[in-house]
């Protein structure tokens, strides 16, 4: 089997782009080229792929663009929201209306104007630590979207607000002006519109061989209990994924505002629910003394459940980062084997490792922050 395209793809250092991939910057995304290369290497049109830790839904988008069917699951409701938007095949008219909406409402957005408050989300604490002027602007934009847009594109409009607000407040040392926000929301609407247009045109070229995508909110170790007819009728032949990394901190569910103040605003903006701490999304708190034992126990449960819903011989292509590879990689391989998946290609060779581009993880290792590497692991269901 020729794995060269896959190895070249994992080392791609370009900014994530194309189709709907840059609609939102979800933490720890992998390259669309990796997902595309894996799908083209291990499946054919009409097959089903699964991403049980779908995150930013890169695998799902690439699958439907290639005429495959895609099923994704995640415990993060924000991830499920993004999957719905990023895999939506909207009409040209609907996407044009979305772009026009942003151009119309942008000049009206001002922190000086009164606004109908989103009291439900305020009471839940989802607006905590949000700078007041951006909270008001976001409320104005969302209110306009609810009043002016059809349900078909309302979630995409929320996604535009989400994208612009992330740019405005997340990990920023200084906040932009309201005028800059108004300009950016129009630019972001164009980016989102281009992505949705590109996805529609890509799917259109497939003719009658189009794929579909379904996204479910569920813990991976309960995936065999998901009410999904597609999993029963057309079992996945490929898993393309990137699970939480052992001992590595990634903030999947919050933005950091002016330092380390966290806000759950992404959930308010997208009308989604959260209410969980960071360790909920990463299997286990990395600071626990028994972290590795808890992590690999959970990993084994996840892949045991996954094995029940995939086809015999299903390939798993996953990118995994380790803070202590010499110790943790053997434990990872053991958990995969116990879950019903054996390594079918030697992946400890240097060619299967990649330096993480444009991103640093926080690694819990004697209180130090280090840049890490990811490893491509290939397994097959036994």
Rosetta blueprint (number, residue, H / E / L):
1 X L
2 X L
3 X L
4 X H
5 X H
6 X H
7 X H
8 X H
9 X H
10 X H
11 X L
12 X L
13 X L
14 X L
15 X L
16 X L
17 X L
18 X L
19 X L
20 X L
21 X H
22 X H
23 X H
24 X L
25 X L
26 X L
27 X L
28 X L
29 X L
30 X L
31 X L
32 X H
33 X H
34 X H
35 X H
36 X H
37 X H
38 X H
39 X H
40 X H
41 X H
42 X H
43 X L
44 X L
45 X L
46 X L
47 X L
48 X E
49 X E
50 X E
51 X E
52 X L
53 X L
54 X L
55 X L
56 X L
57 X L
58 X H
59 X H
60 X H
61 X H
62 X H
63 X H
64 X H
65 X H
66 X L
67 X L
68 X L
69 X E
70 X E
71 X E
72 X E
73 X E
74 X E
75 X L
76 X L
77 X H
78 X H
79 X H
80 X H
81 X H
82 X H
83 X H
84 X H
85 X H
86 X H
87 X L
88 X L
89 X L
90 X L
91 X L
92 X H
93 X H
94 X H
95 X H
96 X H
97 X H
98 X H
99 X H
100 X H
101 X H
102 X H
103 X H
104 X H
105 X H
106 X H
107 X L
108 X L
109 X L
110 X L
111 X L
112 X L
113 X L
114 X L
115 X L
116 X L
117 X L
118 X L
119 X H
120 X H
121 X H
122 X H
123 X H
124 X L
125 X L
126 X L
127 X L
128 X L
129 X L
130 X L
131 X L
132 X H
133 X H
134 X H
135 X H
136 X H
137 X H
138 X H
139 X H
140 X H
141 X H
142 X H
143 X H
144 X H
145 X H
146 X H
147 X H
148 X H
149 X L
150 X L
151 X H
152 X H
153 X H
154 X H
155 X H
156 X H
157 X H
158 X H
159 X H
160 X H
161 X H
162 X H
163 X H
164 X H
165 X H
166 X H
167 X H
168 X H
169 X H
170 X E
171 X L
172 X E
173 X L
174 X L
175 X L
176 X L
177 X L
178 X H
179 X H
180 X H
181 X H
182 X H
183 X H
184 X H
185 X H
186 X H
187 X H
188 X H
189 X H
190 X H
191 X H
192 X H
193 X H
194 X H
195 X H
196 X H
197 X H
198 X H
199 X H
200 X H
201 X H
202 X H
203 X H
204 X H
205 X L
206 X L
207 X L
208 X L
209 X L
210 X L
211 X L
212 X L
213 X E
214 X E
215 X E
216 X E
217 X E
218 X L
219 X L
220 X H
221 X H
222 X H
223 X H
224 X H
225 X H
226 X L
227 X L
228 X L
229 X H
230 X H
231 X H
232 X H
233 X H
234 X L
235 X L
236 X E
237 X E
238 X E
239 X E
240 X E
241 X E
242 X L
243 X L
244 X L
245 X L
246 X E
247 X L
248 X E
249 X E
250 X L
251 X L
252 X L
253 X L
254 X L
255 X E
256 X E
257 X E
258 X L
259 X L
260 X L
261 X E
262 X E
263 X E
264 X L
265 X H
266 X H
267 X H
268 X H
269 X H
270 X L
271 X L
272 X L
273 X L
274 X L
275 X L
276 X L
277 X L
278 X H
279 X H
280 X H
281 X H
282 X L
283 X L
284 X L
285 X L
286 X L
287 X L
288 X L
289 X L
290 X L
291 X H
292 X H
293 X H
294 X H
295 X H
296 X H
297 X H
298 X H
299 X H
300 X H
301 X H
302 X H
303 X H
304 X H
305 X H
306 X H
307 X H
308 X L
309 X L
310 X E
311 X E
312 X E
313 X E
314 X E
315 X E
316 X E
317 X E
318 X E
319 X E
320 X E
321 X E
322 X E
323 X L
324 X L
325 X H
326 X H
327 X H
328 X H
329 X H
330 X H
331 X H
332 X H
333 X H
334 X H
335 X H
336 X H
337 X H
338 X H
339 X L
340 X L
341 X E
342 X E
343 X E
344 X L
345 X L
346 X L
347 X L
348 X L
349 X L
350 X H
351 X H
352 X H
353 X E
354 X E
355 X E
356 X L
357 X L
358 X L
359 X L
360 X L
361 X L
362 X E
363 X E
364 X L
365 X E
366 X L
367 X L
368 X E
369 X L
370 X L
371 X L
372 X L
373 X E
374 X E
375 X E
376 X E
377 X E
378 X E
379 X E
380 X E
381 X E
382 X L
